[in-house]
Amino acid sequence: MKLRYTSLQADVGCAEEHAPELAGTASIGGMPVVAAGLHSQVAAVAAAFKHAAPAARLAYVMTDGAALPLALSDLVAALRGAGLVDVTVTCGHAFGGDLEAVSVPAALAVARYVGRADAAVVAMGPGIVGTGTRLGHTGLEVGGVLDAAAALGGMAIAALRASDADPRERHRGVSHHTRTALTLATRSRVAVALPAVGGPTEARLRADLDASGIAARHDVVPVPPVGVVRLLERHGLHVTSMGRPAADDPVLFEAAAAAGILAAQHLG
């Protein structure tokens, strides 16, 4: 039941009810799981992952941190049409995926064993809730996603939210959303994909990771850039974030692409 105890509640069923093999499941068997803080980054994760591992199956798990109906995402429709996402799972109060799940851990198991995914990218739907405060934003869910992936024996990979173009200083360099999610909200030690873009941009990212304590608490893995803006264009994808096209803020998408490449490198 989604949107429970409201006049809009709807029984959408759930994959767990119809998959007896999940009854005692407590592992996703090493599956790489990328946690991203923005819906737009799903495109870069998917494009880079499929570039590195074209035969592997990728699941998109949509949480309820922003828009709830998956049908609101033109981006997901485009990714499915381009063959970059193979199966979708909606969890929490999000709904409309190929498969429904009650929680993030259940969604990861459903993606792995029902959706036959080799890897998953987890992110909220279009939009995000934010107040400009340290704790008042749904980007904190990244911590819980990473912890769930690690607890289930997956390869937990964090995609940085980073920007050179955002007019808000709190989102320049490594965003305060990522800094809080990976220090305060993540209890496990996880892999953090660092886009090795060089120059002052990479220098600032490294400095932010050091200053925030992320570099000490997690495993920062430099990943060479794949030219994700051109990669997205080759797939006919016109992706924007906060009203800016990917070409205007490439580091945001290279950060997500780095996580996708890292996931492909850790396929079982």
C-alpha positions in Angstrom: 0.0 0.0 0.0 1.5 3.3 -1.1 0.5 6.8 0.2 -0.8 4.9 3.2 -3.6 6.3 5.4 -4.4 9.1 3.0 -7.4 9.4 0.7 -5.0 8.6 -2.2 -3.7 5.3 -0.9 -3.4 2.6 -3.5 -2.7 -1.1 -3.4 0.1 -1.5 -5.9 1.3 -4.9 -4.7 4.9 -5.6 -4.0 7.4 -7.9 -5.6 8.4 -9.4 -2.2 4.9 -10.9 -1.9 5.2 -12.8 -5.1 8.8 -13.9 -4.9 9.1 -16.7 -2.3 12.9 -16.8 -2.8 13.1 -13.4 -1.1 11.5 -14.6 2.2 14.8 -15.2 3.9 17.1 -13.1 1.8 19.7 -11.0 3.6 22.3 -10.5 0.9 22.5 -9.1 -2.6 25.6 -11.1 -3.4 28.2 -8.4 -3.9 26.0 -6.4 -6.3 27.5 -2.9 -6.9 25.1 -0.2 -5.7 25.5 3.5 -6.6 23.8 6.0 -4.4 23.2 9.4 -6.0 21.7 12.5 -4.5 20.0 13.9 -7.6 17.6 12.4 -10.1 19.5 13.9 -13.0 22.7 12.1 -12.0 21.0 8.7 -12.8 21.5 9.4 -16.5 25.3 9.8 -16.1 25.6 6.8 -13.9 23.7 4.7 -16.4 25.4 6.0 -19.5 28.9 5.4 -18.0 28.0 2.0 -16.6 26.7 0.8 -19.9 29.7 2.3 -21.7 32.0 0.2 -19.6 29.8 -2.9 -19.3 27.3 -2.9 -22.2 26.1 -6.5 -21.6 25.3 -6.0 -17.9 21.8 -5.3 -16.5 21.3 -2.1 -14.6 18.4 -1.4 -12.3 17.2 2.0 -11.2 15.7 2.1 -7.7 13.7 5.2 -7.2 13.2 6.3 -3.6 10.5 8.6 -2.2 12.8 11.5 -1.4 11.2 13.7 -4.1 8.5 13.1 -6.7 6.6 9.9 -6.0 5.2 8.7 -9.4 7.9 7.3 -11.6 5.8 8.3 -14.6 6.7 11.9 -13.9 10.3 11.2 -15.0 10.8 11.9 -18.7 14.5 11.1 -18.0 13.7 7.5 -17.0 11.6 7.0 -20.1 14.5 8.2 -22.2 17.0 6.0 -20.4 14.7 3.0 -21.0 14.3 3.9 -24.6 18.1 4.2 -25.0 18.6 0.8 -23.4 20.6 2.3 -20.5 18.3 1.1 -17.7 16.9 -2.4 -17.8 14.5 -2.5 -14.9 13.0 0.0 -12.5 12.0 -0.6 -8.9 10.0 2.0 -6.8 10.2 1.8 -3.0 8.8 3.5 0.0 5.9 5.6 -1.2 7.3 6.0 -4.7 5.3 4.0 -7.2 5.0 3.0 -10.8 8.2 1.0 -11.4 8.4 -2.3 -13.2 8.6 -3.7 -9.7 7.4 -2.3 -6.3 9.1 -2.7 -3.0 8.4 -1.7 0.6 11.9 -0.4 1.6 15.3 0.4 0.1 16.8 -2.9 1.3 13.9 -4.9 -0.1 14.2 -2.9 -3.4 17.9 -3.9 -3.7 17.0 -7.5 -3.2 14.1 -7.3 -5.7 16.4 -5.6 -8.2 19.0 -8.4 -7.8 16.9 -11.5 -7.7 13.6 -10.5 -9.4 14.9 -7.9 -11.8 18.1 -10.0 -12.5 20.2 -6.8 -12.2 24.0 -6.9 -12.1 24.2 -3.5 -10.6 21.8 -0.8 -9.3 21.7 3.0 -9.1 19.5 4.4 -6.3 18.3 8.0 -6.3 15.1 9.9 -5.6 12.7 10.9 -8.3 12.6 14.3 -10.0 13.1 17.2 -7.6 14.5 17.3 -4.1 13.3 18.7 -0.8 15.8 21.2 0.7 15.8 24.0 3.3 19.4 25.3 3.1 20.1 23.8 6.5 22.5 21.0 7.3 19.9 18.4 8.1 16.7 19.6 6.3 17.0 18.0 3.0 16.2 14.6 1.4 19.7 14.2 0.1 20.5 12.7 3.5 18.9 9.5 2.2 22.2 8.7 0.4 23.6 7.6 3.8 20.8 5.1 4.4 21.1 3.7 0.9 24.8 3.2 1.3 24.4 1.5 4.6 21.7 -0.8 3.3 23.9 -1.8 0.4 26.8 -2.5 2.6 24.7 -4.4 5.2 23.4 -6.7 2.4 26.9 -7.5 1.2 26.8 -5.2 -1.8 29.5 -2.9 -3.1 28.4 0.5 -1.8 29.5 3.4 -4.1 28.8 7.1 -3.4 28.3 9.5 -6.3 29.4 12.9 -5.3 27.1 15.9 -5.7 29.5 18.5 -6.9 29.4 21.7 -8.9 31.4 24.5 -10.5 28.3 26.3 -11.7 25.8 26.4 -8.8 25.3 30.0 -7.6 24.8 28.8 -4.1 28.2 28.5 -2.3 26.9 25.6 -0.2 26.7 23.4 -3.3 30.0 24.6 -4.9 32.8 22.0 -4.9 31.5 19.0 -2.9 27.9 19.9 -2.0 27.0 20.2 1.7 24.4 17.5 0.9 27.2 15.0 0.1 29.4 16.2 3.0 26.6 15.6 5.5 25.4 12.4 4.0 28.8 10.8 4.0 29.9 11.9 7.4 26.8 12.2 9.6 24.4 9.8 7.9 26.6 7.0 6.6 27.9 4.5 9.2 29.6 2.0 6.9 32.9 2.5 5.1 32.1 2.9 1.4 33.7 3.7 -1.9 33.5 7.3 -3.0 34.0 7.8 -6.7 36.2 10.9 -7.4 36.1 12.2 -11.0 39.8 12.8 -11.8 39.1 15.8 -14.0 42.4 17.5 -13.1 43.1 21.2 -12.6 41.5 23.4 -10.0 38.2 21.5 -10.1 39.7 18.2 -9.0 42.0 20.1 -6.5 38.9 21.6 -4.8 37.1 18.3 -4.7 40.0 16.7 -3.0 40.4 19.5 -0.6 36.7 19.4 0.3 36.9 15.6 0.8 39.8 16.1 3.1 38.4 19.0 5.0 35.0 17.3 5.6 36.6 14.1 6.9 35.1 12.0 4.0 38.6 11.1 2.8 39.5 9.7 6.2 36.2 7.8 6.8 35.7 6.3 3.3 37.7 4.9 0.4 38.1 7.7 -2.2 38.7 6.1 -5.6 39.9 8.4 -8.5 38.2 7.5 -11.8 39.4 9.1 -15.1 36.6 11.1 -16.8 34.7 9.5 -19.7 33.5 12.6 -21.4 30.0 12.0 -20.1 28.5 15.1 -21.7 29.4 13.8 -25.2 28.3 10.3 -24.1 24.9 11.6 -23.1 24.6 13.5 -26.4 25.4 10.3 -28.4 22.4 8.6 -26.7 20.2 11.6 -27.6 19.8 12.5 -23.9 19.4 16.2 -23.1 19.9 16.2 -19.3 19.5 19.2 -17.0 20.0 19.8 -13.3 18.7 22.8 -11.5 17.8 24.2 -14.9 21.3 23.9 -16.2 22.2 21.6 -19.1 25.0 19.0 -18.5 27.4 21.0 -20.6 27.1 24.0 -18.2 28.1 22.0 -15.1 30.0 18.9 -16.3 31.6 18.0 -13.0 28.2 17.2 -11.5 27.7 14.6 -14.3 31.4 13.4 -14.3 31.0 12.7 -10.6 28.0 10.4 -11.3 29.7 8.9 -14.3 32.7 8.0 -12.2 30.5 6.1 -9.8 29.0 4.2 -12.8 32.4 3.3 -14.1 33.4 2.1 -10.6 30.3 -0.1 -10.4 31.1 -1.7 -13.8 34.6 -2.4 -12.5 33.2 -4.4 -9.5 30.7 -6.6 -11.3 30.8 -10.2 -10.0 
